[in-house]
Amino acid sequence: MNAMYPLISIITPSFNQDAYIEATIQSVLAQNYPNLEHLIIDGGSTDGTVKILQKYESVVQWVSEPDTGQANAINKGFKKSTGEIVGWLNSDDIYMPGAFHRVAKFFNDHPNIDIIYGDYQLIDQNSNVLLRKQEIPFDYNILLYGLDYISQPTTFFRRSVFERSGYLDESLHYGLDWEYWLRLANDGCQFAHLPFYLAATRWHTDAKTLVAPPEMYAEHEAIRAKYWRKVRFKSARWHKFYATWLNKRYRLKRQLLKILLRRRIDFPPGGWVLRTQTEQG
């Protein structure tokens, strides 16, 4: 064990993402972190992904084989990994420079914290920044009723959470990260917000959460119903009312983001008030 630089394991699930996966790999390598393993679990891609992986096989561990979905691929990586700190980065997202050093230092300085998340940027298919979002301190009620405000690519957690809470629910396709955060919180894991931009999420026409089919909303509601009993709204009537209101708010927010995808926007902490760069000087 390296006390200053604990081993960080990054898991990347992939399927037919040859347009973006090289940028993902390079963002990990560019961290210049001295104690790192990057595991790429490819689902049997038929595009140029495997050729790209072969190009980097001296610095990444990879496998290309059929899987049953994103959660299954990530869980494979979790089980193969050996790091004291673990994160996962989808094959179209990237890390911001210096992220791993900040993460390692925070965990070293806060031994009571199990999982951290940071601020993020939203980028388009050409890596242009569309918005920047600063997050808020952890709040279980907001996480549950406001949907998942935690940006998944910015999350890192201690390996011990696997022993406490297990792995991702492989029956889920859209809310697998959200359900995991709720489960960890219910199991007593301690969350903390690291106020730095740690990653960038890429939105493009193939992004599954941008398409947002009806089954995504149904899955989200099933997750919320599973965990709502822990919050202060004990009345089923209030739960239904509040959940319905937030679902409508979430749908509206997503439509606004689709319309404004090509504008550069800053979101203040915890809010969705649009402020263009011109307005901010």
Stockholm file with secondary structure:
# STOCKHOLM 1.0

chainA/1-281         MNAMYPLISIITPSFNQDAYIEATIQSVLAQNYPNLEHLIIDGGSTDGTVKILQKYESVVQWVSEPDTGQANAINKGFKKSTGEIVGWLNSDDIYMPGAFHRVAKFFNDHPNIDIIYGDYQLIDQNSNVLLRKQEIPFDYNILLYGLDYISQPTTFFRRSVFERSGYLDESLHYGLDWEYWLRLANDGCQFAHLPFYLAATRWHTDAKTLVAPPEMYAEHEAIRAKYWRKVRFKSARWHKFYATWLNKRYRLKRQLLKILLRRRIDFPPGGWVLRTQTEQG
#=GR chainA/1-281 SS CCSSSCCEEEEEEESSCTTTHHHHHHHHHTTCCSSEEEEEEECCCSSSHHHHHHHTTTTCEEEECCCSSHHHHHHHHHHHCCCSEEEECCTTCEECTTHHHHHHHHHHHCTTCCEEEEEEEEECTTCCEEEEECCCCCCHHHHHHSCCCSCGGGCEEETHHHHHHCSCCTTCSSSHHHHHHHHHHHTTCCEEEEEEEEEEEECCTTCHHHHCCHHHHHHHHHHHHHHGGGSSCCCHHHHHHHHHHHHHHHHHHHHHHHHTTTSCEEECTTCCCCEEHHHHC
#=GC SS_cons         CCSSSCCEEEEEEESSCTTTHHHHHHHHHTTCCSSEEEEEEECCCSSSHHHHHHHTTTTCEEEECCCSSHHHHHHHHHHHCCCSEEEECCTTCEECTTHHHHHHHHHHHCTTCCEEEEEEEEECTTCCEEEEECCCCCCHHHHHHSCCCSCGGGCEEETHHHHHHCSCCTTCSSSHHHHHHHHHHHTTCCEEEEEEEEEEEECCTTCHHHHCCHHHHHHHHHHHHHHGGGSSCCCHHHHHHHHHHHHHHHHHHHHHHHHTTTSCEEECTTCCCCEEHHHHC
//
